[in-house]
């Protein structure tokens, strides 16, 4: 059973509900960062594009941004975390566009720019954060739209392809994703195996 009230999880759950309320959604309308992950103790923040169907509660998904979701991005991130020895307790997730989009719709520029307003508040909840990984061009667009901001200015994000099917379809994308995770390991002072 997920403990949404655990001290490391509750502030991020509350923040997701705050964002949901501001966007006219019910609590839980924005997928929560998985309480089994690092929450406010996270050292690594993965920013992806937008919630997958597997994360959207109202569409039969888990309601969580989690390595445990049964989708391509989660599987790829899980495999890469495992490869470099990055435990789930050290990470958390967010999306450039935090709210669910209509089925089959990709984020537009307006969606991505609007998502930028939520990044500073999120980062303020992550005092142990060392690495921000922007996993998609959409995540990069949203991050860049939030700059300059004191909560973001001290970070030099690692930038890489989206871990979903579309992002991984590009030539060399799988190697670039592995390179991103190798850089995360380097910044954390760990050595990827092999």
C-alpha positions in Angstrom: 0.0 0.0 0.0 1.3 3.4 -1.0 1.8 5.8 1.9 0.9 9.2 0.4 1.3 10.8 3.8 4.9 9.7 4.4 7.1 12.7 5.2 9.1 12.4 2.0 6.0 12.0 -0.2 3.3 14.2 1.2 4.8 17.6 0.1 5.0 16.4 -3.6 1.5 14.9 -3.4 0.2 18.2 -2.0 2.0 20.1 -4.8 0.6 17.9 -7.5 -2.9 18.5 -6.0 -2.2 22.3 -5.9 -1.2 22.2 -9.6 -4.3 20.1 -10.3 -6.5 22.7 -8.5 -5.0 25.6 -10.4 -5.8 23.8 -13.7 -9.3 23.0 -12.7 -8.7 19.3 -12.0 -9.7 17.2 -9.0 -7.1 16.0 -6.5 -5.2 13.2 -8.1 -6.0 14.6 -11.6 -2.3 15.1 -12.0 -0.3 11.9 -11.5 1.6 11.8 -8.2 5.3 11.2 -8.0 5.6 7.6 -6.7 5.8 7.6 -2.9 8.1 4.5 -3.3 10.6 6.8 -4.9 12.7 9.5 -3.2 10.2 12.3 -2.9 11.6 15.3 -1.2 14.8 13.4 -0.5 15.4 12.8 -4.2 18.9 13.5 -5.6 17.8 13.1 -9.3 14.8 14.6 -10.9 13.6 13.2 -14.2 11.5 15.6 -16.3 9.6 13.8 -19.1 7.1 15.2 -21.6 3.6 14.6 -20.4 1.7 11.8 -18.5 1.4 8.5 -20.4 -1.9 6.7 -20.4 -0.4 4.2 -17.9 0.0 7.1 -15.4 -3.4 8.6 -15.7 -5.7 7.4 -13.0 -9.0 8.3 -14.8 -8.0 6.2 -17.8 -7.2 3.1 -15.8 -3.6 3.9 -15.1 -1.7 3.9 -11.8 -2.1 7.6 -11.0 1.6 7.7 -10.4 4.8 8.9 -12.1 6.7 5.7 -11.5 9.4 3.3 -12.7 6.8 0.6 -12.0 4.4 1.7 -14.7 3.8 -0.7 -17.6 4.9 1.7 -20.3 7.9 2.1 -22.6 9.4 5.3 -20.8 9.1 3.7 -17.4 10.7 0.5 -18.5 13.6 2.3 -20.2 14.2 4.5 -17.2 14.0 1.5 -14.9 16.5 -0.5 -16.9 18.9 2.5 -17.1 18.6 3.1 -13.3 19.3 -0.6 -12.7 22.3 -0.5 -15.0 24.0 2.4 -13.2 22.9 1.3 -9.7 20.6 4.2 -9.1 18.0 3.2 -6.5 14.4 4.4 -6.8 14.8 6.0 -3.3 17.2 8.6 -4.9 14.9 9.7 -7.8 11.6 11.4 -8.5 9.7 12.3 -11.7 7.8 15.2 -13.1 6.3 16.1 -16.5 6.9 19.2 -18.5 3.2 19.2 -19.0 1.9 17.9 -15.7 -1.8 17.4 -16.6 -3.2 14.7 -18.8 -3.8 15.7 -22.4 -6.6 14.5 -24.6 -5.9 11.0 -25.8 -3.6 11.0 -28.7 -2.7 14.7 -28.4 1.0 15.7 -28.1 1.8 18.9 -26.2 1.9 22.1 -28.1 4.2 25.0 -27.5 1.6 26.7 -25.3 1.3 23.6 -23.1 5.0 23.4 -22.7 5.4 27.1 -21.8 2.5 26.9 -19.4 4.2 23.9 -17.7 7.2 26.1 -16.9 5.4 27.9 -14.1 5.3 24.7 -12.0 9.1 23.9 -12.1 10.3 26.4 -9.5 7.8 25.4 -6.9 8.7 21.7 -7.5 12.5 22.3 -7.2 12.0 24.2 -3.9 10.6 21.0 -2.5 13.7 19.0 -3.4 16.5 20.3 -1.1 18.8 17.3 -1.8 18.6 17.5 -5.6 21.9 17.2 -7.4 20.9 16.3 -11.0 18.1 17.4 -13.2 17.6 15.1 -16.3 15.5 16.6 -19.1 14.3 13.5 -21.1 12.8 14.9 -24.3 12.8 18.1 -26.3 9.5 18.9 -24.6 11.1 18.8 -21.2 14.0 21.0 -22.5 11.5 23.5 -23.9 9.6 23.8 -20.6 12.8 24.1 -18.6 14.2 26.8 -20.8 10.9 28.7 -20.7 11.2 28.8 -16.8 14.6 30.5 -17.0 15.9 32.6 -15.5 14.7 31.7 -12.0 16.7 31.4 -8.7 15.3 27.8 -8.1 16.6 26.6 -11.5 19.6 28.8 -12.2 22.1 26.7 -10.2 21.4 23.6 -12.2 23.0 22.5 -15.4 20.6 19.8 -16.6 21.5 16.7 -18.4 19.6 16.6 -21.7 18.6 13.5 -23.6 16.0 11.9 -25.7 12.6 11.0 -24.5 12.6 7.4 -23.3 9.3 6.5 -25.0 8.8 4.7 -28.3 8.8 8.0 -30.3 12.0 9.2 -28.7 13.8 5.9 -29.0 12.9 5.5 -32.7 15.5 8.1 -33.6 18.9 6.9 -34.8 21.3 6.7 -31.9 18.7 7.6 -29.3 19.3 4.5 -27.2 23.0 5.2 -26.9 22.2 8.9 -26.1 19.9 7.8 -23.3 22.6 5.5 -21.9 25.0 8.4 -22.1 22.6 10.6 -20.0 22.4 7.9 -17.3 26.2 7.6 -17.4 26.5 11.3 -16.8 24.0 11.1 -13.9 26.2 8.4 -12.4 29.3 10.6 -12.9 27.6 13.6 -11.2 26.5 11.5 -8.3 30.0 10.2 -7.9 29.1 6.6 -8.7 30.5 4.4 -11.4 28.2 2.6 -13.8 28.9 -1.2 -13.9 30.8 -2.8 -16.7 
